[in-house]
Amino acid sequence: MRVPEDLDRRLEQLAAEEHTSKSALLLQGEELVLQRHRRSREIGEGLDFVMSHDAELLTRLRMRDRVPRD
């Protein structure tokens, strides 16, 4: 994989500090991107579930918060 010169230089430095290869760092980065995407999708699905199954409750809670209290 070709990477911009600046990124390659920073990867080289980090690889030396971590005693690993640039390739291993790039694989770790790919895994992190995939995990983040999966987690984001799971959160979205969870919110969709709550919004569809608890819509009435959420509406009542919102209305309750709008009622002035003494």
PQR file of N, CA, C, O and H, with PARSE charges and radii, in Angstrom:
ATOM      1  N   MET A   1       0.845  -1.165   0.000 -0.4000 1.5000
ATOM      2  CA  MET A   1       0.000   0.000   0.000 -0.0000 2.0000
ATOM      3  C   MET A   1       0.896   1.235   0.000  0.5500 1.7000
ATOM      4  O   MET A   1       1.887   1.312   0.726 -0.5500 1.4000
ATOM      5  N   ARG A   2       0.520   2.182  -0.826 -0.4000 1.5000
ATOM      6  CA  ARG A   2       1.271   3.438  -0.861 -0.0000 2.0000
ATOM      7  C   ARG A   2       0.638   4.417   0.109  0.5500 1.7000
ATOM      8  O   ARG A   2      -0.583   4.579   0.134 -0.5500 1.4000
ATOM      9  H   ARG A   2      -0.285   2.119  -1.416  0.4000 1.0000
ATOM     10  N   VAL A   3       1.462   5.064   0.898 -0.4000 1.5000
ATOM     11  CA  VAL A   3       0.979   6.070   1.844 -0.0000 2.0000
ATOM     12  C   VAL A   3       1.737   7.366   1.596  0.5500 1.7000
ATOM     13  O   VAL A   3       2.872   7.346   1.118 -0.5500 1.4000
ATOM     14  H   VAL A   3       2.453   4.933   0.878  0.4000 1.0000
ATOM     15  N   PRO A   4       1.112   8.491   1.920 -0.5600 1.5000
ATOM     16  CA  PRO A   4       1.814   9.772   1.752  0.2800 2.0000
ATOM     17  C   PRO A   4       3.126   9.779   2.537  0.5500 1.7000
ATOM     18  O   PRO A   4       3.259   9.120   3.568 -0.5500 1.4000
ATOM     19  N   GLU A   5       4.078  10.534   2.024 -0.4000 1.5000
ATOM     20  CA  GLU A   5       5.423  10.568   2.592 -0.0000 2.0000
ATOM     21  C   GLU A   5       5.431  10.911   4.078  0.5500 1.7000
ATOM     22  O   GLU A   5       6.141  10.281   4.861 -0.5500 1.4000
ATOM     23  H   GLU A   5       3.970  11.069   1.186  0.4000 1.0000
ATOM     24  N   ASP A   6       4.640  11.912   4.465 -0.4000 1.5000
ATOM     25  CA  ASP A   6       4.605  12.324   5.870 -0.0000 2.0000
ATOM     26  C   ASP A   6       4.068  11.193   6.753  0.5500 1.7000
ATOM     27  O   ASP A   6       4.613  10.922   7.823 -0.5500 1.4000
ATOM     28  H   ASP A   6       4.063  12.424   3.829  0.4000 1.0000
ATOM     29  N   LEU A   7       3.014  10.546   6.305 -0.4000 1.5000
ATOM     30  CA  LEU A   7       2.449   9.437   7.072 -0.0000 2.0000
ATOM     31  C   LEU A   7       3.443   8.283   7.146  0.5500 1.7000
ATOM     32  O   LEU A   7       3.578   7.649   8.192 -0.5500 1.4000
ATOM     33  H   LEU A   7       2.571  10.766   5.436  0.4000 1.0000
ATOM     34  N   ASP A   8       4.130   8.011   6.062 -0.4000 1.5000
ATOM     35  CA  ASP A   8       5.126   6.944   6.048 -0.0000 2.0000
ATOM     36  C   ASP A   8       6.240   7.233   7.050  0.5500 1.7000
ATOM     37  O   ASP A   8       6.714   6.334   7.744 -0.5500 1.4000
ATOM     38  H   ASP A   8       4.020   8.527   5.212  0.4000 1.0000
ATOM     39  N   ARG A   9       6.644   8.479   7.114 -0.4000 1.5000
ATOM     40  CA  ARG A   9       7.706   8.874   8.043 -0.0000 2.0000
ATOM     41  C   ARG A   9       7.233   8.679   9.494  0.5500 1.7000
ATOM     42  O   ARG A   9       7.976   8.163  10.329 -0.5500 1.4000
ATOM     43  H   ARG A   9       6.258   9.209   6.550  0.4000 1.0000
ATOM     44  N   ARG A  10       6.011   9.091   9.779 -0.4000 1.5000
ATOM     45  CA  ARG A  10       5.481   8.934  11.146 -0.0000 2.0000
ATOM     46  C   ARG A  10       5.276   7.461  11.497  0.5500 1.7000
ATOM     47  O   ARG A  10       5.513   7.054  12.635 -0.5500 1.4000
ATOM     48  H   ARG A  10       5.407   9.511   9.101  0.4000 1.0000
ATOM     49  N   LEU A  11       4.834   6.661  10.520 -0.4000 1.5000
ATOM     50  CA  LEU A  11       4.697   5.218  10.752 -0.0000 2.0000
ATOM     51  C   LEU A  11       6.044   4.581  11.042  0.5500 1.7000
ATOM     52  O   LEU A  11       6.168   3.738  11.930 -0.5500 1.4000
ATOM     53  H   LEU A  11       4.641   6.991   9.597  0.4000 1.0000
ATOM     54  N   GLU A  12       7.047   4.991  10.288 -0.4000 1.5000
ATOM     55  CA  GLU A  12       8.409   4.479  10.480 -0.0000 2.0000
ATOM     56  C   GLU A  12       8.889   4.769  11.901  0.5500 1.7000
ATOM     57  O   GLU A  12       9.454   3.899  12.564 -0.5500 1.4000
ATOM     58  H   GLU A  12       6.947   5.677   9.567  0.4000 1.0000
ATOM     59  N   GLN A  13       8.656   6.007  12.363 -0.4000 1.5000
ATOM     60  CA  GLN A  13       9.082   6.401  13.711 -0.0000 2.0000
ATOM     61  C   GLN A  13       8.322   5.596  14.768  0.5500 1.7000
ATOM     62  O   GLN A  13       8.925   5.093  15.715 -0.5500 1.4000
ATOM     63  H   GLN A  13       8.196   6.713  11.824  0.4000 1.0000
ATOM     64  N   LEU A  14       7.008   5.473  14.611 -0.4000 1.5000
ATOM     65  CA  LEU A  14       6.214   4.724  15.576 -0.0000 2.0000
ATOM     66  C   LEU A  14       6.595   3.243  15.569  0.5500 1.7000
ATOM     67  O   LEU A  14       6.674   2.619  16.627 -0.5500 1.4000
ATOM     68  H   LEU A  14       6.517   5.882  13.841  0.4000 1.0000
ATOM     69  N   ALA A  15       6.828   2.691  14.408 -0.4000 1.5000
ATOM     70  CA  ALA A  15       7.224   1.287  14.315 -0.0000 2.0000
ATOM     71  C   ALA A  15       8.533   1.051  15.064  0.5500 1.7000
ATOM     72  O   ALA A  15       8.689   0.042  15.752 -0.5500 1.4000
ATOM     73  H   ALA A  15       6.764   3.198  13.548  0.4000 1.0000
ATOM     74  N   ALA A  16       9.460   1.974  14.927 -0.4000 1.5000
ATOM     75  CA  ALA A  16      10.735   1.838  15.638 -0.0000 2.0000
ATOM     76  C   ALA A  16      10.521   1.928  17.148  0.5500 1.7000
ATOM     77  O   ALA A  16      11.106   1.160  17.911 -0.5500 1.4000
ATOM     78  H   ALA A  16       9.334   2.794  14.369  0.4000 1.0000
ATOM     79  N   GLU A  17       9.683   2.868  17.571 -0.4000 1.5000
ATOM     80  CA  GLU A  17       9.408   3.022  19.006 -0.0000 2.0000
ATOM     81  C   GLU A  17       8.715   1.791  19.585  0.5500 1.7000
ATOM     82  O   GLU A  17       8.990   1.392  20.717 -0.5500 1.4000
ATOM     83  H   GLU A  17       9.208   3.492  16.951  0.4000 1.0000
ATOM     84  N   GLU A  18       7.825   1.199  18.812 -0.4000 1.5000
ATOM     85  CA  GLU A  18       7.034   0.056  19.275 -0.0000 2.0000
ATOM     86  C   GLU A  18       7.695  -1.290  18.972  0.5500 1.7000
ATOM     87  O   GLU A  18       7.170  -2.341  19.337 -0.5500 1.4000
ATOM     88  H   GLU A  18       7.601   1.523  17.892  0.4000 1.0000
ATOM     89  N   HIS A  19       8.833  -1.250  18.311 -0.4000 1.5000
ATOM     90  CA  HIS A  19       9.554  -2.478  17.927 -0.0000 2.0000
ATOM     91  C   HIS A  19       8.651  -3.408  17.119  0.5500 1.7000
ATOM     92  O   HIS A  19       8.525  -4.598  17.409 -0.5500 1.4000
ATOM     93  H   HIS A  19       9.259  -0.395  18.014  0.4000 1.0000
ATOM     94  N   THR A  20       8.033  -2.828  16.102 -0.4000 1.5000
ATOM     95  CA  THR A  20       7.150  -3.590  15.225 -0.0000 2.0000
ATOM     96  C   THR A  20       7.330  -3.078  13.806  0.5500 1.7000
ATOM     97  O   THR A  20       8.158  -2.200  13.563 -0.5500 1.4000
ATOM     98  H   THR A  20       8.136  -1.861  15.867  0.4000 1.0000
ATOM     99  N   SER A  21       6.583  -3.607  12.890 -0.4000 1.5000
ATOM    100  CA  SER A  21       6.699  -3.177  11.495 -0.0000 2.0000
ATOM    101  C   SER A  21       5.598  -2.193  11.138  0.5500 1.7000
ATOM    102  O   SER A  21       4.558  -2.142  11.794 -0.5500 1.4000
ATOM    103  H   SER A  21       5.911  -4.321  13.088  0.4000 1.0000
ATOM    104  N   LYS A  22       5.838  -1.409  10.090 -0.4000 1.5000
ATOM    105  CA  LYS A  22       4.809  -0.504   9.596 -0.0000 2.0000
ATOM    106  C   LYS A  22       3.591  -1.307   9.157  0.5500 1.7000
ATOM    107  O   LYS A  22       2.452  -0.883   9.350 -0.5500 1.4000
ATOM    108  H   LYS A  22       6.683  -1.450   9.557  0.4000 1.0000
ATOM    109  N   SER A  23       3.836  -2.443   8.579 -0.4000 1.5000
ATOM    110  CA  SER A  23       2.744  -3.311   8.127 -0.0000 2.0000
ATOM    111  C   SER A  23       1.857  -3.716   9.293  0.5500 1.7000
ATOM    112  O   SER A  23       0.632  -3.701   9.174 -0.5500 1.4000
ATOM    113  H   SER A  23       4.762  -2.788   8.421  0.4000 1.0000
ATOM    114  N   ALA A  24       2.458  -4.075  10.410 -0.4000 1.5000
ATOM    115  CA  ALA A  24       1.687  -4.462  11.595 -0.0000 2.0000
ATOM    116  C   ALA A  24       0.874  -3.282  12.110  0.5500 1.7000
ATOM    117  O   ALA A  24      -0.268  -3.456  12.535 -0.5500 1.4000
ATOM    118  H   ALA A  24       3.453  -4.087  10.507  0.4000 1.0000
ATOM    119  N   LEU A  25       1.449  -2.085  12.077 -0.4000 1.5000
ATOM    120  CA  LEU A  25       0.720  -0.895  12.507 -0.0000 2.0000
ATOM    121  C   LEU A  25      -0.471  -0.621  11.603  0.5500 1.7000
ATOM    122  O   LEU A  25      -1.552  -0.271  12.076 -0.5500 1.4000
ATOM    123  H   LEU A  25       2.377  -1.943  11.731  0.4000 1.0000
ATOM    124  N   LEU A  26      -0.270  -0.781  10.303 -0.4000 1.5000
ATOM    125  CA  LEU A  26      -1.369  -0.560   9.365 -0.0000 2.0000
ATOM    126  C   LEU A  26      -2.486  -1.582   9.572  0.5500 1.7000
ATOM    127  O   LEU A  26      -3.665  -1.243   9.465 -0.5500 1.4000
ATOM    128  H   LEU A  26       0.608  -1.066   9.919  0.4000 1.0000
ATOM    129  N   LEU A  27      -2.126  -2.813   9.864 -0.4000 1.5000
ATOM    130  CA  LEU A  27      -3.140  -3.838  10.153 -0.0000 2.0000
ATOM    131  C   LEU A  27      -3.920  -3.486  11.421  0.5500 1.7000
ATOM    132  O   LEU A  27      -5.138  -3.654  11.476 -0.5500 1.4000
ATOM    133  H   LEU A  27      -1.168  -3.088   9.952  0.4000 1.0000
ATOM    134  N   GLN A  28      -3.210  -2.998  12.433 -0.4000 1.5000
ATOM    135  CA  GLN A  28      -3.889  -2.570  13.660 -0.0000 2.0000
ATOM    136  C   GLN A  28      -4.865  -1.431  13.364  0.5500 1.7000
ATOM    137  O   GLN A  28      -5.979  -1.402  13.886 -0.5500 1.4000
ATOM    138  H   GLN A  28      -2.220  -2.862  12.389  0.4000 1.0000
ATOM    139  N   GLY A  29      -4.434  -0.506  12.529 -0.4000 1.5000
ATOM    140  CA  GLY A  29      -5.296   0.616  12.147 -0.0000 2.0000
ATOM    141  C   GLY A  29      -6.534   0.150  11.404  0.5500 1.7000
ATOM    142  O   GLY A  29      -7.635   0.648  11.644 -0.5500 1.4000
ATOM    143  H   GLY A  29      -3.528  -0.529  12.105  0.4000 1.0000
ATOM    144  N   GLU A  30      -6.355  -0.802  10.504 -0.4000 1.5000
ATOM    145  CA  GLU A  30      -7.501  -1.341   9.771 -0.0000 2.0000
ATOM    146  C   GLU A  30      -8.486  -1.997  10.727  0.5500 1.7000
ATOM    147  O   GLU A  30      -9.697  -1.824  10.594 -0.5500 1.4000
ATOM    148  H   GLU A  30      -5.461  -1.206  10.310  0.4000 1.0000
ATOM    149  N   GLU A  31      -7.964  -2.749  11.689 -0.4000 1.5000
ATOM    150  CA  GLU A  31      -8.831  -3.420  12.664 -0.0000 2.0000
ATOM    151  C   GLU A  31      -9.598  -2.388  13.498  0.5500 1.7000
ATOM    152  O   GLU A  31     -10.786  -2.565  13.767 -0.5500 1.4000
ATOM    153  H   GLU A  31      -6.980  -2.889  11.797  0.4000 1.0000
ATOM    154  N   LEU A  32      -8.922  -1.317  13.905 -0.4000 1.5000
ATOM    155  CA  LEU A  32      -9.585  -0.263  14.681 -0.0000 2.0000
ATOM    156  C   LEU A  32     -10.705   0.409  13.886  0.5500 1.7000
ATOM    157  O   LEU A  32     -11.771   0.694  14.431 -0.5500 1.4000
ATOM    158  H   LEU A  32      -7.956  -1.173  13.687  0.4000 1.0000
ATOM    159  N   VAL A  33     -10.465   0.660  12.612 -0.4000 1.5000
ATOM    160  CA  VAL A  33     -11.491   1.268  11.761 -0.0000 2.0000
ATOM    161  C   VAL A  33     -12.699   0.344  11.662  0.5500 1.7000
ATOM    162  O   VAL A  33     -13.838   0.799  11.774 -0.5500 1.4000
ATOM    163  H   VAL A  33      -9.599   0.428  12.169  0.4000 1.0000
ATOM    164  N   LEU A  34     -12.463  -0.940  11.454 -0.4000 1.5000
ATOM    165  CA  LEU A  34     -13.564  -1.901  11.361 -0.0000 2.0000
ATOM    166  C   LEU A  34     -14.323  -2.014  12.682  0.5500 1.7000
ATOM    167  O   LEU A  34     -15.552  -2.086  12.683 -0.5500 1.4000
ATOM    168  H   LEU A  34     -11.538  -1.310  11.363  0.4000 1.0000
ATOM    169  N   GLN A  35     -13.608  -2.031  13.800 -0.4000 1.5000
ATOM    170  CA  GLN A  35     -14.265  -2.093  15.107 -0.0000 2.0000
ATOM    171  C   GLN A  35     -15.111  -0.845  15.347  0.5500 1.7000
ATOM    172  O   GLN A  35     -16.242  -0.939  15.825 -0.5500 1.4000
ATOM    173  H   GLN A  35     -12.610  -1.972  13.799  0.4000 1.0000
ATOM    174  N   ARG A  36     -14.565   0.314  15.018 -0.4000 1.5000
ATOM    175  CA  ARG A  36     -15.295   1.564  15.220 -0.0000 2.0000
ATOM    176  C   ARG A  36     -16.565   1.583  14.371  0.5500 1.7000
ATOM    177  O   ARG A  36     -17.625   1.997  14.838 -0.5500 1.4000
ATOM    178  H   ARG A  36     -13.647   0.390  14.630  0.4000 1.0000
ATOM    179  N   HIS A  37     -16.450   1.136  13.136 -0.4000 1.5000
ATOM    180  CA  HIS A  37     -17.613   1.103  12.247 -0.0000 2.0000
ATOM    181  C   HIS A  37     -18.672   0.143  12.794  0.5500 1.7000
ATOM    182  O   HIS A  37     -19.860   0.465  12.812 -0.5500 1.4000
ATOM    183  H   HIS A  37     -15.588   0.800  12.756  0.4000 1.0000
ATOM    184  N   ARG A  38     -18.235  -1.034  13.236 -0.4000 1.5000
ATOM    185  CA  ARG A  38     -19.177  -2.018  13.784 -0.0000 2.0000
ATOM    186  C   ARG A  38     -19.869  -1.461  15.024  0.5500 1.7000
ATOM    187  O   ARG A  38     -21.084  -1.593  15.175 -0.5500 1.4000
ATOM    188  H   ARG A  38     -17.270  -1.295  13.221  0.4000 1.0000
ATOM    189  N   ARG A  39     -19.103  -0.845  15.898 -0.4000 1.5000
ATOM    190  CA  ARG A  39     -19.655  -0.294  17.136 -0.0000 2.0000
ATOM    191  C   ARG A  39     -20.642   0.831  16.837  0.5500 1.7000
ATOM    192  O   ARG A  39     -21.697   0.919  17.465 -0.5500 1.4000
ATOM    193  H   ARG A  39     -18.117  -0.737  15.775  0.4000 1.0000
ATOM    194  N   SER A  40     -20.307   1.672  15.900 -0.4000 1.5000
ATOM    195  CA  SER A  40     -21.185   2.764  15.512 -0.0000 2.0000
ATOM    196  C   SER A  40     -22.504   2.214  14.961  0.5500 1.7000
ATOM    197  O   SER A  40     -23.578   2.725  15.276 -0.5500 1.4000
ATOM    198  H   SER A  40     -19.450   1.601  15.390  0.4000 1.0000
ATOM    199  N   ARG A  41     -22.411   1.182  14.149 -0.4000 1.5000
ATOM    200  CA  ARG A  41     -23.609   0.539  13.601 -0.0000 2.0000
ATOM    201  C   ARG A  41     -24.445  -0.084  14.715  0.5500 1.7000
ATOM    202  O   ARG A  41     -25.670   0.034  14.703 -0.5500 1.4000
ATOM    203  H   ARG A  41     -21.538   0.766  13.894  0.4000 1.0000
ATOM    204  N   GLU A  42     -23.803  -0.746  15.677 -0.4000 1.5000
ATOM    205  CA  GLU A  42     -24.522  -1.354  16.798 -0.0000 2.0000
ATOM    206  C   GLU A  42     -25.240  -0.297  17.628  0.5500 1.7000
ATOM    207  O   GLU A  42     -26.374  -0.510  18.057 -0.5500 1.4000
ATOM    208  H   GLU A  42     -22.807  -0.842  15.687  0.4000 1.0000
ATOM    209  N   ILE A  43     -24.593   0.830  17.855 -0.4000 1.5000
ATOM    210  CA  ILE A  43     -25.211   1.914  18.624 -0.0000 2.0000
ATOM    211  C   ILE A  43     -26.424   2.447  17.876  0.5500 1.7000
ATOM    212  O   ILE A  43     -27.478   2.671  18.469 -0.5500 1.4000
ATOM    213  H   ILE A  43     -23.672   1.003  17.507  0.4000 1.0000
ATOM    214  N   GLY A  44     -26.272   2.645  16.588 -0.4000 1.5000
ATOM    215  CA  GLY A  44     -27.390   3.116  15.770 -0.0000 2.0000
ATOM    216  C   GLY A  44     -28.560   2.153  15.801  0.5500 1.7000
ATOM    217  O   GLY A  44     -29.711   2.572  15.912 -0.5500 1.4000
ATOM    218  H   GLY A  44     -25.415   2.463  16.106  0.4000 1.0000
ATOM    219  N   GLU A  45     -28.269   0.855  15.702 -0.4000 1.5000
ATOM    220  CA  GLU A  45     -29.322  -0.153  15.763 -0.0000 2.0000
ATOM    221  C   GLU A  45     -29.997  -0.151  17.132  0.5500 1.7000
ATOM    222  O   GLU A  45     -31.214  -0.311  17.227 -0.5500 1.4000
ATOM    223  H   GLU A  45     -27.333   0.514  15.612  0.4000 1.0000
ATOM    224  N   GLY A  46     -29.208   0.030  18.191 -0.4000 1.5000
ATOM    225  CA  GLY A  46     -29.771   0.100  19.537 -0.0000 2.0000
ATOM    226  C   GLY A  46     -30.691   1.296  19.697  0.5500 1.7000
ATOM    227  O   GLY A  46     -31.771   1.181  20.276 -0.5500 1.4000
ATOM    228  H   GLY A  46     -28.220   0.160  18.114  0.4000 1.0000
ATOM    229  N   LEU A  47     -30.267   2.445  19.185 -0.4000 1.5000
ATOM    230  CA  LEU A  47     -31.108   3.635  19.252 -0.0000 2.0000
ATOM    231  C   LEU A  47     -32.391   3.452  18.456  0.5500 1.7000
ATOM    232  O   LEU A  47     -33.469   3.843  18.905 -0.5500 1.4000
ATOM    233  H   LEU A  47     -29.389   2.538  18.715  0.4000 1.0000
ATOM    234  N   ASP A  48     -32.275   2.858  17.279 -0.4000 1.5000
ATOM    235  CA  ASP A  48     -33.470   2.585  16.473 -0.0000 2.0000
ATOM    236  C   ASP A  48     -34.442   1.692  17.232  0.5500 1.7000
ATOM    237  O   ASP A  48     -35.652   1.917  17.201 -0.5500 1.4000
ATOM    238  H   ASP A  48     -31.400   2.540  16.915  0.4000 1.0000
ATOM    239  N   PHE A  49     -33.912   0.672  17.917 -0.4000 1.5000
ATOM    240  CA  PHE A  49     -34.752  -0.244  18.691 -0.0000 2.0000
ATOM    241  C   PHE A  49     -35.475   0.512  19.797  0.5500 1.7000
ATOM    242  O   PHE A  49     -36.686   0.369  19.968 -0.5500 1.4000
ATOM    243  H   PHE A  49     -32.929   0.489  17.943  0.4000 1.0000
ATOM    244  N   VAL A  50     -34.730   1.315  20.545 -0.4000 1.5000
ATOM    245  CA  VAL A  50     -35.337   2.070  21.645 -0.0000 2.0000
ATOM    246  C   VAL A  50     -36.390   3.029  21.105  0.5500 1.7000
ATOM    247  O   VAL A  50     -37.486   3.118  21.659 -0.5500 1.4000
ATOM    248  H   VAL A  50     -33.746   1.431  20.406  0.4000 1.0000
ATOM    249  N   MET A  51     -36.075   3.738  20.043 -0.4000 1.5000
ATOM    250  CA  MET A  51     -37.025   4.698  19.486 -0.0000 2.0000
ATOM    251  C   MET A  51     -38.296   4.014  18.987  0.5500 1.7000
ATOM    252  O   MET A  51     -39.379   4.588  19.096 -0.5500 1.4000
ATOM    253  H   MET A  51     -35.185   3.665  19.593  0.4000 1.0000
ATOM    254  N   SER A  52     -38.190   2.825  18.453 -0.4000 1.5000
ATOM    255  CA  SER A  52     -39.377   2.147  17.936 -0.0000 2.0000
ATOM    256  C   SER A  52     -40.152   1.433  19.037  0.5500 1.7000
ATOM    257  O   SER A  52     -41.377   1.345  18.954 -0.5500 1.4000
ATOM    258  H   SER A  52     -37.310   2.358  18.364  0.4000 1.0000
ATOM    259  N   HIS A  53     -39.488   0.930  20.047 -0.4000 1.5000
ATOM    260  CA  HIS A  53     -40.165   0.169  21.092 -0.0000 2.0000
ATOM    261  C   HIS A  53     -40.598   1.018  22.292  0.5500 1.7000
ATOM    262  O   HIS A  53     -41.510   0.643  23.028 -0.5500 1.4000
ATOM    263  H   HIS A  53     -38.493   1.001  20.114  0.4000 1.0000
ATOM    264  N   ASP A  54     -39.948   2.142  22.479 -0.4000 1.5000
ATOM    265  CA  ASP A  54     -40.247   2.978  23.636 -0.0000 2.0000
ATOM    266  C   ASP A  54     -40.666   4.385  23.238  0.5500 1.7000
ATOM    267  O   ASP A  54     -40.521   5.321  24.024 -0.5500 1.4000
ATOM    268  H   ASP A  54     -39.206   2.447  21.881  0.4000 1.0000
ATOM    269  N   ALA A  55     -41.183   4.542  22.030 -0.4000 1.5000
ATOM    270  CA  ALA A  55     -41.550   5.874  21.533 -0.0000 2.0000
ATOM    271  C   ALA A  55     -42.582   6.539  22.427  0.5500 1.7000
ATOM    272  O   ALA A  55     -42.462   7.726  22.730 -0.5500 1.4000
ATOM    273  H   ALA A  55     -41.302   3.782  21.391  0.4000 1.0000
ATOM    274  N   GLU A  56     -43.593   5.795  22.855 -0.4000 1.5000
ATOM    275  CA  GLU A  56     -44.644   6.373  23.694 -0.0000 2.0000
ATOM    276  C   GLU A  56     -44.066   6.850  25.029  0.5500 1.7000
ATOM    277  O   GLU A  56     -44.377   7.951  25.482 -0.5500 1.4000
ATOM    278  H   GLU A  56     -43.690   4.831  22.609  0.4000 1.0000
ATOM    279  N   LEU A  57     -43.247   6.042  25.642 -0.4000 1.5000
ATOM    280  CA  LEU A  57     -42.626   6.424  26.915 -0.0000 2.0000
ATOM    281  C   LEU A  57     -41.757   7.662  26.746  0.5500 1.7000
ATOM    282  O   LEU A  57     -41.809   8.576  27.569 -0.5500 1.4000
ATOM    283  H   LEU A  57     -42.994   5.147  25.274  0.4000 1.0000
ATOM    284  N   LEU A  58     -40.967   7.697  25.695 -0.4000 1.5000
ATOM    285  CA  LEU A  58     -40.102   8.859  25.460 -0.0000 2.0000
ATOM    286  C   LEU A  58     -40.929  10.122  25.258  0.5500 1.7000
ATOM    287  O   LEU A  58     -40.557  11.194  25.735 -0.5500 1.4000
ATOM    288  H   LEU A  58     -40.924   6.954  25.026  0.4000 1.0000
ATOM    289  N   THR A  59     -42.046   9.995  24.554 -0.4000 1.5000
ATOM    290  CA  THR A  59     -42.926  11.144  24.337 -0.0000 2.0000
ATOM    291  C   THR A  59     -43.492  11.629  25.672  0.5500 1.7000
ATOM    292  O   THR A  59     -43.509  12.831  25.936 -0.5500 1.4000
ATOM    293  H   THR A  59     -42.347   9.124  24.167  0.4000 1.0000
ATOM    294  N   ARG A  60     -43.955  10.701  26.516 -0.4000 1.5000
ATOM    295  CA  ARG A  60     -44.494  11.086  27.823 -0.0000 2.0000
ATOM    296  C   ARG A  60     -43.426  11.769  28.678  0.5500 1.7000
ATOM    297  O   ARG A  60     -43.711  12.758  29.353 -0.5500 1.4000
ATOM    298  H   ARG A  60     -43.942   9.724  26.301  0.4000 1.0000
ATOM    299  N   LEU A  61     -42.203  11.247  28.650 -0.4000 1.5000
ATOM    300  CA  LEU A  61     -41.121  11.853  29.424 -0.0000 2.0000
ATOM    301  C   LEU A  61     -40.806  13.263  28.935  0.5500 1.7000
ATOM    302  O   LEU A  61     -40.561  14.163  29.738 -0.5500 1.4000
ATOM    303  H   LEU A  61     -41.972  10.444  28.101  0.4000 1.0000
ATOM    304  N   ARG A  62     -40.813  13.450  27.633 -0.4000 1.5000
ATOM    305  CA  ARG A  62     -40.563  14.787  27.074 -0.0000 2.0000
ATOM    306  C   ARG A  62     -41.659  15.751  27.510  0.5500 1.7000
ATOM    307  O   ARG A  62     -41.372  16.891  27.875 -0.5500 1.4000
ATOM    308  H   ARG A  62     -41.013  12.719  26.980  0.4000 1.0000
ATOM    309  N   MET A  63     -42.915  15.303  27.475 -0.4000 1.5000
ATOM    310  CA  MET A  63     -44.033  16.157  27.858 -0.0000 2.0000
ATOM    311  C   MET A  63     -43.952  16.502  29.348  0.5500 1.7000
ATOM    312  O   MET A  63     -44.241  17.631  29.745 -0.5500 1.4000
ATOM    313  H   MET A  63     -43.148  14.377  27.178  0.4000 1.0000
ATOM    314  N   ARG A  64     -43.563  15.539  30.152 -0.4000 1.5000
ATOM    315  CA  ARG A  64     -43.445  15.765  31.587 -0.0000 2.0000
ATOM    316  C   ARG A  64     -42.400  16.832  31.893  0.5500 1.7000
ATOM    317  O   ARG A  64     -42.580  17.648  32.796 -0.5500 1.4000
ATOM    318  H   ARG A  64     -43.328  14.622  29.829  0.4000 1.0000
ATOM    319  N   ASP A  65     -41.310  16.818  31.135 -0.4000 1.5000
ATOM    320  CA  ASP A  65     -40.241  17.793  31.359 -0.0000 2.0000
ATOM    321  C   ASP A  65     -40.672  19.196  30.965  0.5500 1.7000
ATOM    322  O   ASP A  65     -40.081  20.171  31.431 -0.5500 1.4000
ATOM    323  H   ASP A  65     -41.164  16.155  30.400  0.4000 1.0000
ATOM    324  N   ARG A  66     -41.688  19.322  30.119 -0.4000 1.5000
ATOM    325  CA  ARG A  66     -42.151  20.643  29.661 -0.0000 2.0000
ATOM    326  C   ARG A  66     -43.170  21.263  30.620  0.5500 1.7000
ATOM    327  O   ARG A  66     -43.444  22.461  30.554 -0.5500 1.4000
ATOM    328  H   ARG A  66     -42.168  18.531  29.742  0.4000 1.0000
ATOM    329  N   VAL A  67     -43.717  20.456  31.492 -0.4000 1.5000
ATOM    330  CA  VAL A  67     -44.724  20.963  32.441 -0.0000 2.0000
ATOM    331  C   VAL A  67     -44.016  21.739  33.538  0.5500 1.7000
ATOM    332  O   VAL A  67     -43.110  21.220  34.190 -0.5500 1.4000
ATOM    333  H   VAL A  67     -43.495  19.482  31.545  0.4000 1.0000
ATOM    334  N   PRO A  68     -44.447  23.033  33.748 -0.5600 1.5000
ATOM    335  CA  PRO A  68     -43.813  23.826  34.821  0.2800 2.0000
ATOM    336  C   PRO A  68     -44.078  23.215  36.189  0.5500 1.7000
ATOM    337  O   PRO A  68     -45.172  22.721  36.461 -0.5500 1.4000
ATOM    338  N   ARG A  69     -43.091  23.256  37.020 -0.4000 1.5000
ATOM    339  CA  ARG A  69     -43.210  22.725  38.389 -0.0000 2.0000
ATOM    340  C   ARG A  69     -42.979  23.843  39.379  0.5500 1.7000
ATOM    341  O   ARG A  69     -42.270  24.807  39.090 -0.5500 1.4000
ATOM    342  H   ARG A  69     -42.202  23.658  36.798  0.4000 1.0000
ATOM    343  N   ASP A  70     -43.569  23.713  40.527 -0.4000 1.5000
ATOM    344  CA  ASP A  70     -43.398  24.730  41.576 -0.0000 2.0000
ATOM    345  C   ASP A  70     -42.149  24.492  42.365  0.5500 1.7000
ATOM    346  O   ASP A  70     -41.847  25.250  43.286 -0.5500 1.4000
ATOM    347  H   ASP A  70     -44.144  22.930  40.762  0.4000 1.0000
TER
END
